Amino acid sequence: MRNAPIGWPMLEVIDKGSSTESHPVPLLFVHGAVHAAWCWNENFLGFFADKGYRAVALSIRNHGNSARKNPWKSSVADFVSDVASVANGLPAEPVVIGHSVGGFVVQKYLEMHSAPAGVLLASAPVSGVSRGLLRIMARHPLRSARATLTGKLRHALNTPQAARENFYSASTPESDIERYTALLDEEYLGRQLFDFTMLSLPKPQRVTAPLLVLGAESDAIFSQDEIRKTARAYGTEAEFFPNMGHNMMLEPGWQAVAERIDGWLTARGH
């Protein structure tokens, strides 16, 4: 495993596997809010490396082991720039795979950059994150009030109970949830909040890359209707995995999700 910077030297990049004749196109994974590259490293990076892909995950600025840089002023454009800096350091244009808010960033990336394909997992919809954020806030009003007053989203998510209610299904072991909760990052509801809710919504008409849109049947943050509307905006149909929570790459059924992505990419020659 390589764990070294590509592009901007202040970004954490976890890099596994090597491109092969059967899978010449690298994969670039983009995490969602309060997460970092570790969420892909748990299961997905090893799975795809074993399948013959080069699998790369970054932590966008202010997440994981990437540099902290003006967190209150960071914008969606900054996050897209981070993805682009890693993509530009790869030997070929990567397939970009985004989860949750990372799916939103992938949609914005694809407006301005070409790619062989994109994959959205439980992605923030084309309509923005407002409804998802309200769902998080409604579950625990006191914790959410603190998050709102401080502008720090992690206050609403930083207990195993809150993490399970928002991110995981009942089948996820408590020991896993405790470990994952301890790894959550702070999310600063500054400039990015306005971008994700109204100022920088995706423009599907600008995207030419084919997209695979996957959702979780028991997603507590983004509804099936939102996922379906996002898929239709890109001219495709959403597929849903039963009995699965929002964090599809960490849930007990993660392998079925990874296999679907592998099958779709293989069918496209990637």
Buried (B, 14 or more C-beta within 10 A) or exposed (E): EEEEBBBBEBBBBBBBBEBEEEBBBBBBBBBBBBBBBBBBBBBBBBBBBEBBBBBBBBBBBBBBBBEEEEBEEBBBBBBBBBBBBBBEBBEEBBBBBBBBBBBBBBBBBBBEBEBBBBBBBBBBBBBBBBBBBEBBBEBBEEBBEEBBEEBBBBBBBBBBEBBBBBBBBEEBEEEBBEEBBEEBBBBBBBBBBBBBBEEBBBEBEEBEBBBBBBBBEBBBBBBBEBBBBBBBBBEBEBBBBEEBBBBBBBBBBBEEBBEBBBEBBBEEEB
